[in-house]
Amino acid sequence: MKKSITVIYFALFREKAGINQEVILTEVNSVADLFLELKYRHQLNEPQGHCKIAINDNLATWDAEIDDGDTVLLFPPVAGG
C-alpha cells in the first residue's frame, strides 16, 4: 500500500535534491529503504551510516518504520573539529 511521506532535506541533501522538501508516494516500510529510494531519485552519494534521520521531529534509527502521513527529516554528516 502506498504511503504519502513528507521529506525535508537539510544542507547538502537540500542542495543535491534542489528542493527544501517534497511529498512522495512510496511503498517502502523503513527509513533505510526510503533513504535508498531517495538516493537514486536525487543522486545522493552520502553513506547512510554517516547521516542522521528523524521521523516527526524525533531522531530515529535506520530500521524505524514509516507510516502514511509521516514527516522524515534527512541530515547529512556534520563536519567538526
C-alpha positions in Angstrom: 0.0 0.0 0.0 1.4 3.4 -1.0 2.1 5.9 1.8 2.3 9.7 1.5 5.5 10.8 3.2 6.8 14.4 3.5 10.6 14.5 3.2 12.5 17.6 4.5 16.1 18.0 3.3 18.8 19.8 5.1 22.2 21.3 4.0 23.9 19.0 1.4 20.8 17.0 0.8 18.8 20.1 0.1 21.5 21.2 -2.4 21.6 17.8 -4.1 17.8 17.4 -4.3 17.3 21.0 -5.4 14.3 21.4 -3.1 13.7 22.0 0.6 11.0 19.4 0.9 8.7 17.2 -1.1 5.8 14.8 -0.6 6.4 11.4 -2.1 4.2 8.3 -2.6 6.2 5.2 -1.6 5.6 1.6 -0.7 8.7 1.2 1.5 8.4 0.5 5.2 11.6 1.5 6.8 13.6 4.7 6.8 16.6 2.8 5.4 14.5 1.8 2.4 13.2 5.3 1.9 16.8 6.6 2.0 17.7 4.2 -0.8 14.8 5.3 -2.9 15.7 9.0 -2.4 19.4 8.2 -3.0 18.5 7.0 -6.5 15.9 9.7 -7.1 18.3 12.6 -6.3 21.7 11.0 -6.8 22.6 11.4 -3.2 26.0 9.9 -2.5 26.4 10.2 1.2 26.7 6.8 3.0 23.6 6.1 5.1 25.6 5.4 8.2 27.0 8.9 8.2 23.7 10.6 8.1 21.0 11.3 10.8 17.3 11.0 10.3 14.2 11.9 12.2 10.6 10.9 12.0 8.1 13.6 13.0 10.8 15.6 14.7 12.2 12.7 16.7 15.6 11.2 16.0 15.2 7.6 14.7 17.2 4.6 13.8 17.5 3.3 10.2 15.3 0.3 10.9 12.4 2.6 12.1 9.1 2.1 10.3 7.4 4.9 8.5 3.7 5.3 8.3 1.4 7.2 6.0 1.5 10.9 6.8 4.9 10.8 8.5 7.5 13.6 8.0 11.0 12.3 7.6 14.0 14.8 8.0 17.3 14.0 6.5 20.5 15.5 7.9 23.9 14.9 6.2 27.1 14.4 8.2 28.3 17.4 10.1 32.0 18.3 9.9 33.6 19.4 13.1 36.9 19.9 14.6 
